[in-house]
Amino acid sequence: MFKEALEAIVAKTDGSLGALIMGTDGLSVETFFSTKGGVDSNLDVDAAELTSVVRRAIKYGSDLDLGKLQEMVVKLETVTFLIRFFNRDYFVMLALTPEGNVGRGRYELRKAELMLVNEFAM
């Protein structure tokens, strides 16, 4: 079920390199990379490294009493990462080219969250 959800996100979002379901521990639950270079880009390694930023953002939100972190966008020169949280421990991440459709990606991640959130209920 997870792989199919990730495939749908990538297929429906222009400029997608791949999508992953990740734990905040840096381990991936499931991955799907497009044939447009996602595998060659080591996106799974990049995503694992990015979880340290995610953990800090979660901590800041908690420390400042601003509530749970729901979404993040990390835009770098060669890739944009969109992140949508299921809960404090799991999130879905979409990697896009610089020209990728961020709005559509956010929409597809929100749909995936609604569909998969019960699988990650704690």
JOKA-V399180 format. One record per residue. RES is the residue in three letters. NEAR is the number of other C-alpha atoms within 8 Angstrom. Layout:
# JOKA-V399180
res->(RES:RES)
near->(NEAR:NEAR)
This chain:
# JOKA-V399180
res->(MET:PHE:LYS:GLU:ALA:LEU:GLU:ALA:ILE:VAL:ALA:LYS:THR:ASP:GLY:SER:LEU:GLY:ALA:LEU:ILE:MET:GLY:THR:ASP:GLY:LEU:SER:VAL:GLU:THR:PHE:PHE:SER:THR:LYS:GLY:GLY:VAL:ASP:SER:ASN:LEU:ASP:VAL:ASP:ALA:ALA:GLU:LEU:THR:SER:VAL:VAL:ARG:ARG:ALA:ILE:LYS:TYR:GLY:SER:ASP:LEU:ASP:LEU:GLY:LYS:LEU:GLN:GLU:MET:VAL:VAL:LYS:LEU:GLU:THR:VAL:THR:PHE:LEU:ILE:ARG:PHE:PHE:ASN:ARG:ASP:TYR:PHE:VAL:MET:LEU:ALA:LEU:THR:PRO:GLU:GLY:ASN:VAL:GLY:ARG:GLY:ARG:TYR:GLU:LEU:ARG:LYS:ALA:GLU:LEU:MET:LEU:VAL:ASN:GLU:PHE:ALA:MET)
near->(4:8:9:7:9:13:10:8:13:15:8:8:12:9:10:14:15:15:16:14:13:15:11:13:6:11:8:11:8:9:12:10:11:11:7:5:9:12:9:6:6:8:11:9:7:8:11:12:8:8:11:10:7:9:9:8:9:11:8:8:12:10:7:6:6:7:6:8:10:6:8:9:8:7:7:6:6:6:10:13:12:14:12:13:12:12:9:9:8:12:13:14:14:15:13:15:11:9:6:10:10:8:6:10:12:9:8:11:14:9:8:10:12:7:7:10:10:6:5:9:6:2)
